[in-house]
């Protein structure tokens, strides 16, 4: 008689059957499908202010940069507010001798941000195949490569880079950490990550208020041939 309880029971059943905790059944009578937001038509200064709220920047003792990132912005947003980000974040950390990227609270991000971030810690040449993402609905595989040109200078390949992770580190941040780890560019420190996905669709079940959340894309690392998904 209780739809919420039924959704929980179905979720447990699915989890035990296919061993994938990302697949969930929910009862949401008030659910409204999210529309992908267009690039906000607001001044770059205001956009930069919003980004500052999700990034913490410090230079610690020993000339070590500390960057705490909660949301990984996409390439389009980075291009729009790039000069302000350089001034607020990158110019402060560029002269340091080592860096800590804190992804422990990074739970969201844009796929196009993966090559953007990774490229700052690699060389401009040769270009590196970072990741491949297979999208099931379109049956298209997109290859992500390092970028030959970037806003500002690269941090380079010789200075130590640590990435802090937690069980909450989810999705795009997991991908960035996995790519940099397998490129042997970063040392991962912390808990096993959430084992999320780069893309989830929420599918309505018939003419009901039940929905099934299902991963519809898969990350395949070109170095390992494997993924960080499910296992973290």
ROKE-664498 format. One line per 3 residues: their letters; for each residue x, y, z of N, C-alpha, C. Coordinates in steps of 0.05 Angstrom, whole numbers, plus 5000, padded with zeros to 4 digits. Layout:
# residues N
a> X:Y:Z:X:Y:Z:X:Y:Z ~ ...
# end
This chain:
# residues 232
xxx> 5016:4975:5000:5000:5000:5000:5017:5026:5000 ~ 5042:5024:5008:5059:5048:5009:5078:5049:4986 ~ 5075:5068:4967:5092:5068:4943:5122:5072:4949
xxx> 5128:5089:4969:5156:5093:4976:5170:5068:4985 ~ 5156:5052:5002:5167:5026:5011:5170:5007:4988 ~ 5151:5006:4969:5153:4989:4946:5178:4997:4929
xxx> 5182:5023:4926:5206:5032:4911:5231:5022:4924 ~ 5233:5023:4950:5257:5014:4965:5261:4984:4961 ~ 5239:4969:4963:5241:4940:4959:5250:4933:4931
xxx> 5239:4947:4911:5247:4942:4883:5276:4949:4879 ~ 5285:4971:4891:5313:4980:4889:5332:4958:4900 ~ 5325:4947:4924:5341:4926:4936:5342:4902:4918
xxx> 5319:4895:4906:5318:4872:4889:5335:4875:4864 ~ 5334:4898:4852:5350:4904:4828:5380:4903:4836 ~ 5386:4915:4859:5414:4916:4867:5425:4888:4871
xxx> 5409:4871:4884:5419:4844:4889:5420:4827:4863 ~ 5403:4834:4844:5401:4818:4819:5425:4825:4800 ~ 5430:4851:4796:5450:4858:4777:5475:4870:4789
xxx> 5476:4874:4816:5500:4883:4829:5509:4910:4821 ~ 5490:4928:4815:5497:4955:4807:5480:4975:4825 ~ 5494:4987:4844:5480:5004:4863:5471:5031:4851
xxx> 5479:5036:4826:5471:5061:4813:5443:5060:4802 ~ 5433:5036:4799:5405:5032:4788:5386:5034:4812 ~ 5368:5054:4811:5349:5058:4833:5321:5061:4823
xxx> 5302:5051:4839:5273:5055:4833:5263:5075:4854 ~ 5250:5096:4845:5240:5117:4863:5211:5123:4857 ~ 5197:5132:4878:5169:5141:4875:5169:5171:4878
xxx> 5163:5186:4857:5166:5215:4857:5142:5228:4843 ~ 5119:5231:4858:5095:5243:4845:5099:5272:4836 ~ 5119:5286:4848:5123:5314:4841:5146:5318:4822
xxx> 5157:5296:4811:5181:5298:4794:5176:5313:4768 ~ 5194:5332:4762:5193:5347:4737:5220:5342:4723 ~ 5220:5331:4699:5246:5326:4685:5263:5351:4683
xxx> 5288:5348:4689:5306:5371:4688:5313:5378:4659 ~ 5313:5403:4652:5321:5412:4626:5350:5422:4628 ~ 5369:5412:4611:5396:5421:4612:5398:5451:4611
xxx> 5411:5464:4630:5411:5493:4631:5428:5504:4608 ~ 5418:5525:4596:5434:5540:4576:5455:5556:4590 ~ 5476:5564:4575:5496:5581:4587:5483:5607:4598
xxx> 5485:5612:4624:5472:5635:4635:5481:5661:4622 ~ 5462:5678:4615:5469:5704:4603:5472:5725:4625 ~ 5492:5720:4642:5499:5739:4663:5528:5747:4661
xxx> 5535:5770:4673:5563:5780:4670:5583:5759:4679 ~ 5607:5758:4665:5628:5739:4674:5636:5742:4703 ~ 5635:5767:4713:5643:5772:4741:5624:5757:4760
xxx> 5598:5757:4753:5579:5743:4770:5582:5713:4768 ~ 5588:5703:4743:5593:5675:4739:5618:5666:4755 ~ 5639:5683:4755:5663:5677:4769:5657:5676:4799
xxx> 5639:5693:4808:5632:5693:4837:5619:5667:4845 ~ 5602:5656:4826:5589:5631:4832:5609:5608:4833 ~ 5629:5609:4815:5650:5588:4815:5667:5590:4840
xxx> 5674:5615:4848:5690:5619:4872:5677:5605:4896 ~ 5650:5605:4897:5636:5593:4919:5640:5563:4920 ~ 5648:5550:4898:5652:5521:4898:5682:5513:4897
xxx> 5699:5533:4899:5728:5527:4899:5742:5541:4922 ~ 5758:5527:4936:5774:5539:4958:5804:5538:4950 ~ 5818:5560:4952:5846:5562:4943:5863:5571:4967
xxx> 5885:5556:4971:5904:5564:4992:5932:5556:4983 ~ 5952:5571:4993:5980:5562:4990:5990:5554:5018 ~ 5995:5529:5022:6002:5518:5049:6032:5521:5054
xxx> 6040:5516:5078:6068:5516:5085:6083:5496:5067 ~ 6108:5504:5060:6123:5487:5042:6118:5493:5012 ~ 6103:5515:5008:6097:5523:4980:6080:5502:4965
xxx> 6060:5492:4980:6042:5471:4968:6015:5484:4963 ~ 6005:5481:4938:5979:5492:4931:5958:5472:4940 ~ 5935:5484:4950:5912:5468:4958:5888:5479:4944
xxx> 5875:5462:4928:5851:5469:4913:5829:5450:4920 ~ 5808:5460:4933:5784:5444:4939:5762:5450:4919 ~ 5754:5430:4903:5736:5434:4881:5711:5417:4886
xxx> 5687:5430:4885:5662:5415:4889:5647:5409:4863 ~ 5652:5426:4843:5639:5422:4817:5660:5427:4795 ~ 5662:5409:4776:5681:5412:4754:5667:5425:4730
xxx> 5674:5449:4725:5660:5464:4703:5669:5454:4676 ~ 5651:5458:4656:5657:5449:4629:5673:5469:4614 ~ 5682:5461:4590:5699:5478:4574:5686:5505:4567
xxx> 5660:5504:4560:5646:5528:4552:5646:5549:4574 ~ 5640:5540:4598:5640:5558:4621:5668:5568:4627 ~ 5688:5551:4625:5716:5558:4630:5725:5580:4610
xxx> 5717:5577:4585:5725:5597:4565:5713:5624:4572 ~ 5688:5624:4582:5674:5649:4587:5686:5664:4611 ~ 5693:5649:4632:5703:5663:4656:5733:5658:4660
xxx> 5746:5648:4638:5775:5640:4640:5793:5661:4652 ~ 5793:5686:4641:5812:5706:4652:5808:5711:4682 ~ 5783:5710:4691:5778:5715:4720:5787:5691:4736
xxx> 5784:5667:4725:5793:5643:4739:5824:5643:4742 ~ 5837:5652:4720:5866:5653:4721:5875:5672:4744 ~ 5862:5695:4746:5869:5714:4766:5863:5705:4794
xxx> 5839:5693:4798:5831:5685:4824:5844:5659:4834 ~ 5848:5640:4816:5857:5614:4824:5885:5607:4813 ~ 5887:5607:4787:5910:5594:4775:5936:5610:4779
xxx> 5935:5636:4777:5959:5652:4782:5970:5649:4810 ~ 5953:5642:4829:5961:5639:4857:5976:5612:4861 ~ 5967:5591:4846:5978:5565:4851:6000:5557:4831
xxx> 6003:5572:4809:6022:5564:4789:6051:5564:4799 ~ 6060:5583:4816:6088:5583:4825:6094:5562:4846 ~ 6074:5547:4856:6080:5529:4878:6096:5505:4868
xxx> 6107:5490:4888:6124:5468:4881:6110:5441:4882 ~ 6085:5440:4892:6069:5416:4892:6040:5424:4896 ~ 6021:5406:4889:5993:5413:4891:5976:5390:4902
xxx> 5956:5398:4918:5936:5380:4927:5909:5388:4915 ~ 5897:5369:4900:5869:5373:4890:5850:5358:4909 ~ 5833:5373:4923:5815:5360:4941:5788:5355:4928
xxx> 5783:5330:4921:5758:5322:4908:5739:5308:4927 ~ 5743:5311:4953:5727:5296:4972:5698:5304:4972 ~ 5692:5329:4963:5664:5338:4962:5656:5343:4933
xxx> 5671:5333:4914:5665:5338:4886:5644:5318:4876 ~ 5619:5327:4874:5596:5309:4868:5583:5315:4841 ~ 5593:5336:4826:5580:5342:4801:5601:5353:4782
xxx> 5595:5354:4756:5614:5364:4737:5604:5359:4708 ~ 5619:5372:4690:5613:5370:4661:5634:5352:4648 ~ 5625:5335:4629:5643:5317:4616:5666:5332:4602
xxx> 5660:5355:4590:5680:5370:4575:5701:5382:4594 ~ 5697:5381:4620:5716:5391:4639:5739:5371:4644 ~ 5735:5345:4636:5755:5325:4641:5781:5331:4626
xxx> 5781:5333:4599:5806:5339:4585:5817:5367:4593 ~ 5799:5385:4600:5808:5412:4608:5826:5411:4632 ~ 5817:5397:4653:5833:5395:4678:5858:5379:4673
xxx> 5855:5355:4661:5877:5337:4658:5900:5351:4642 ~ 5892:5367:4622:5912:5379:4605:5931:5398:4620 ~ 5921:5410:4641:5938:5428:4657:5961:5414:4671
xxx> 5959:5387:4673:5980:5372:4686:5995:5354:4667 ~ 5992:5358:4641:6006:5343:4621:6020:5363:4602 ~ 6037:5352:4584:6050:5369:4565:6032:5375:4541
xxx> 6038:5397:4527:6022:5404:4503:6026:5384:4480 ~ 6049:5372:4478:6056:5352:4458:6071:5329:4471 ~ 6066:5304:4462:6045:5296:4443:6018:5296:4457
xxx> 5997:5298:4441:5970:5296:4452:5965:5268:4463 ~ 5950:5267:4485:5945:5241:4499:5915:5234:4498 ~ 5910:5209:4491:5883:5198:4492:5876:5193:4521
xxx> 5859:5209:4533:5853:5209:4562:5832:5188:4569 ~ 5811:5188:4553:5787:5172:4560:5770:5168:4536 ~ 5753:5147:4537:5732:5143:4517:5706:5140:4531
xxx> 5685:5153:4522:5658:5151:4534:5638:5140:4514 ~ 5627:5117:4520:5606:5105:4503:5579:5113:4513 ~ 5563:5126:4495:5536:5135:4501:5517:5115:4489
xxx> 5501:5101:4505:5484:5080:4494:5461:5091:4478 ~ 5446:5112:4487:5423:5121:4471:5430:5129:4443 ~ 5454:5142:4439:5462:5150:4412:5480:5130:4398
xxx> 5489:5110:4414:5508:5089:4403:5533:5102:4392 ~ 5543:5123:4406:5567:5138:4397:5588:5136:4419 ~ 5613:5131:4411:5636:5133:4429:5651:5158:4424
xxx> 5655:5174:4445:5670:5199:4443:5697:5196:4456 ~ 5718:5202:4441:5745:5201:4452:5752:5228:4464 ~ 5763:5228:4488:5772:5253:4501:5802:5254:4500
xxx> 5813:5275:4488:5842:5279:4485:5851:5303:4500 ~ 5877:5303:4507:5889:5327:4520:5888:5350:4500 ~ 5889:5374:4510:5885:5398:4493:5912:5411:4488
xxx> 5918:5418:4462:5944:5430:4455:5947:5458:4465 ~ 5925:5473:4468:5927:5501:4478:5907:5505:4501 ~ 5915:5520:4521:5899:5525:4544:5900:5555:4552
xxx> 5881:5563:4567:5883:5590:4579:5904:5589:4601 ~ 5923:5607:4600:5944:5608:4620:5965:5585:4616 ~ 5984:5584:4635:6005:5564:4633:5997:5538:4646
xxx> 6010:5517:4637:6006:5490:4649:6022:5488:4675 ~ 6011:5471:4693:6026:5465:4718:6050:5447:4712 ~ 6048:5433:4690:6071:5416:4681:6069:5388:4691
xxx> 6089:5372:4685:6089:5344:4691:6109:5335:4712 ~ 6125:5354:4722:6146:5346:4741:6139:5351:4770 ~ 6121:5370:4776:6115:5376:4804:6094:5356:4815
xxx> 6099:5347:4840:6081:5327:4852:6051:5337:4853 ~ 6033:5318:4848:6005:5324:4848:5991:5302:4864 ~ 5976:5310:4885:5960:5292:4902:5931:5298:4897
xxx> 5914:5277:4896:5885:5281:4894:5873:5267:4918 ~ 5858:5283:4934:5844:5272:4957:5816:5262:4949 ~ 5809:5238:4957:5783:5227:4950:5768:5218:4975
xxx> 5741:5215:4972:5725:5204:4993:5703:5187:4981 ~ 5687:5174:4997:5665:5158:4987:5644:5175:4973 ~ 5646:5201:4977:5627:5220:4964:5636:5230:4937
xxx> 5662:5225:4930:5673:5234:4904:5658:5220:4882 ~ 5645:5235:4864:5625:5223:4846:5628:5232:4817 ~ 5626:5213:4799:5622:5219:4770:5647:5231:4757
xxx> 5644:5256:4747:5666:5268:4731:5691:5271:4747 ~ 5689:5277:4773:5713:5279:4790:5727:5252:4792 ~ 5712:5230:4793:5724:5203:4794:5739:5198:4768
xxx> 5728:5207:4746:5741:5204:4720:5767:5219:4719 ~ 5767:5244:4728:5792:5260:4728:5814:5246:4744 ~ 5806:5237:4768:5825:5224:4786:5836:5198:4774
xxx> 5818:5182:4762:5826:5157:4749:5845:5162:4726 ~ 5839:5182:4709:5856:5188:4686:5884:5196:4695 ~ 5885:5215:4714:5911:5225:4723:5927:5203:4738
xxx> 5913:5186:4752:5926:5163:4765:5939:5145:4745 ~ 5924:5138:4724:5934:5118:4704:5954:5130:4684 ~ 5954:5157:4682:5975:5171:4667:6001:5173:4684
xxx> 5999:5162:4709:6021:5164:4728:6029:5193:4734 ~ 6008:5210:4734:6013:5239:4739:6005:5247:4767 ~ 5988:5230:4780:5978:5238:4807:5978:5214:4826
xxx> 5981:5221:4851:5978:5201:4873:5951:5205:4886 ~ 5935:5184:4887:5909:5185:4899:5911:5179:4929 ~ 5899:5196:4946:5900:5192:4975:5872:5194:4986
xxx> 5863:5174:5001:5837:5176:5014:5820:5151:5010 ~ 5794:5154:5011:5775:5132:5011:5769:5123:4982 ~ 5758:5099:4980:5748:5090:4954:5725:5108:4946
xxx> 5725:5116:4920:5704:5135:4911:5677:5121:4907 ~ 5657:5137:4900:5629:5127:4900:5623:5106:4879 ~ 5639:5106:4857:5633:5088:4835:5607:5095:4820
xxx> 5606:5121:4812:5583:5131:4799:5584:5127:4769 ~ 5576:5147:4754:5575:5145:4725:5577:5173:4713 ~ 5583:5175:4688:5585:5202:4675:5557:5211:4665
xxx> 5537:5193:4665:5511:5201:4655:5489:5182:4664 ~ 5468:5193:4677:5445:5177:4686:5420:5187:4673 ~ 5402:5169:4664:5376:5177:4655:5355:5167:4675
xxx> 5334:5183:4679:5312:5175:4697:5288:5169:4679 ~ 5280:5143:4679:5260:5134:4660:5233:5129:4675 ~ 5212:5141:4665:5185:5138:4677:5174:5110:4671
xxx> 5163:5097:4691:5152:5070:4688:5122:5073:4681 ~ 5116:5069:4655:5088:5070:4646:5074:5095:4654 ~ 5049:5092:4661:5033:5115:4670:5031:5115:4700
xxx> 5055:5116:4713:5057:5116:4742:5075:5139:4751 ~ 5078:5141:4777:5097:5161:4789:5123:5147:4798 ~ 5128:5123:4787:5153:5109:4792:5173:5115:4770
xxx> 5198:5117:4778:5220:5122:4759:5243:5103:4764 ~ 5257:5096:4743:5281:5080:4746:5305:5097:4736 ~ 5324:5101:4754:5349:5115:4746:5369:5095:4736
xxx> 5379:5099:4712:5397:5079:4699:5421:5093:4686 ~ 5445:5084:4691:5468:5094:4676:5465:5089:4646 ~ 5470:5109:4630:5467:5105:4601:5492:5111:4585
xxx> 5514:5115:4600:5540:5120:4587:5561:5105:4603 ~ 5583:5099:4590:5605:5084:4603:5632:5096:4596 ~ 5648:5100:4616:5676:5109:4613:5694:5085:4609
xxx> 5711:5085:4588:5730:5064:4584:5758:5076:4581 ~ 5775:5071:4601:5801:5082:4601:5819:5069:4581 ~ 5833:5084:4563:5849:5072:4542:5874:5058:4552
xxx> 5882:5064:4577:5906:5052:4588:5900:5025:4601 ~ 5878:5025:4617:5871:5001:4632:5851:4984:4618 ~ 5835:4996:4599:5814:4982:4586:5790:4977:4605
xxx> 5791:4990:4628:5771:4986:4649:5758:5013:4656 ~ 5741:5012:4676:5727:5036:4685:5728:5038:4715 ~ 5724:5062:4725:5723:5068:4754:5694:5064:4764
xxx> 5675:5060:4745:5647:5059:4752:5640:5034:4769 ~ 5620:5035:4785:5610:5015:4803:5630:5010:4826 ~ 5655:5003:4820:5675:4996:4841:5688:5021:4853
x> 5688:5043:4839:5702:5067:4850:5732:5065:4845
# end
